[in-house]
């Protein structure tokens, strides 16, 4: 419930142009360790194996928003992967940036719907069977957070086999607490 509330609050704050980033040096590995600690019990309770591979890097970014962005992607991977399968969270430095990838062995997203996954309240075909409580706001928030954090997000998926969401992270401008003004159309 807290995660849902935080997501809805962030979406409304983005719409109102009221998002202030707290930019500081952040260890990406410490963010990933915190996410692993938070999501590993959820994956285990669902009968999933959560594997984490991380090489540390430091970025100037907003730690809370970075954690929320990656956490939403990880949450989706766990939510849409049937029991007995795997989810992988991998992080590696890449030419002055950091690449975060979440791979799942879930239901996948039909090719005709990939372009819609970042729209608010959109749920791909078959999503409600594995996650009846989902609202379709997680990836909409990920897209807005990616814009705010100067990250690039991409999705590759094969229906019935799984999905890979890749986030390419950069340093956010050095100006702490900069105000972010984004349009409601992201993606």
N, C-alpha and C positions, 0 to 999 in steps of 0.2 A: 504494500500500500504506500509506503514511504517513497519507493522508487517511482511509482505511478504519479504521486503528488509532485515530486521533484521534476519529473518530465513535463507534466502539464504546466507547472509554474515556469519552467524554462521556456517552453513554447510561447506562453503568453508574454513573458519578458522580451523574447526576441521580437514578437509582433509589435510590442510597444516601444521597441528601441531602447529598452532599459537595462541592457546587459552590460555589466562592468566586469572586465577580466582582471584577475589578480595575478599578474605575470611575475614569475620568479623562476630561478633555476629549479628544475624538477628531475629527479632520477626516474627514468622510465621503468627501470627494473623494480623500484620500490612501489610504483603504481601497479605494476603487473603482479607483484607478490601480494599486494592487498586485494586485488581482484581475484587472484587464485584462492586466497583464504576465504573470500566471500562466496565464490561460486562453486568451489569444489564440493561442498556438502550438497548443493542443489543438484549438481551433475550426478553425484554418487546416489542420491535418493531416487533419481530417475533411472539408475542403472547404466549411466554413461561413464566413459573414461575421459577425464579432462587432462590433457597433456599440455605442458607449458615449456617452451624453449625461449630463453631470453638472453640477449647480450645487451649489457647496459649502455646507456648513453644519457647525457644530460641535455635537456632542452629548456629554453626560456618559454614557459607556457603557463596556463592556468591549471593547476593540478586537479582541482575539483572537477572542472569541466572536461579535462582529458580523461579522468577516471570514469566520468559519466558517459562519455562518448564510447570508449572501449567497452565499458560495462554493458551498454545497450546492445552492442554487436554480440558480445559474449552471451548475454541473456537470450537473444534470439536464437543463437546457435544451439543452446541447450534446450530451449523451448520447442524447437522444430526438428530435433533429432530423436528418432525412436530409441527406446531402451536397447542396450547391448551394443551400441555403436560408440564412436569416438568424436571428440571435439579437440582441436588443436589451436592453441594460442601461441603464436611465434612472433618474436621481436628481434630485429637486427638493424644496426646502423647501416645506412646506404648513402654514400656520397654526400655527407654533411646533413643528411636527413635521417629519420628513423622510420622504418617500415614495420607496421603491425599488421599481422594477418590472422584472421580467425577462419579456420576451416572446419566444416562440419560434414557429417555423413547423414544429413537430414533429408527431408522430402524434396528439397530443391525448389527452384522458382521457375515456372514456365517461361521460356524465352520471350514470349509476347508480353510478359508482365514485368520484365527486369527494369524497364524505364519508369515504371510506376511505383517502385518500392520506396521511394523517398517522399511520396505524397502522404499528407496526413490522412489517417484513418483508412489507408489502403491495406488490404490483406490479400496475399496471393492465394490462388486456388489451393485448396487442401489445408490451409493454415488453421482453420477453426477446428479441425479434427484433433490435431495434436496440442493446440493451445486455445481452448475455447474462451479463455479469459483475456486474450490479447485484444488490443484496441487499434493497432496499426499506427502507433505514434512513435515507436522506438527509432526506426530508421529516418523518419522525418526530423526528429531531434538530432540524430547523428549528422544529417546533412547540414543542419544549421550550426551545430557545434563545429563541424569541420570547416565551414566558412569562417567562423569566428576565430578558430585556432590556426588558420592558414594551412589546413590539412587538405589532402585530396582523398576522396573515397571512391572505391570502385567495387563492383559486385560481379562475380562470375558464378554461374550456377548451371547445373545439369539436373533437370527434373528427375526425381527418383534416386539421385546419387549424392547430392549435396551442394553446398554453397561455400564460396570463399569471398570474404569481405576483406579488402586491403585498405589500410589507412596509411598514407604517406604524410608524416609529421614534419613540420618545420618549426623553427623558432618563431614565436609571436613577436611583433614589434616590441622594442625595448621599453616603450612607454608603459609603465605600470598603470593598471586600472583604466586602460583606454576603453571608451564607450564603443559598443558594437552596434551598428545600425544595419540590419539586414532586411531584405524584402521577404515576404511570406512564400515566395516561389523559390525553392531551392532544389538542387538536384543535379 
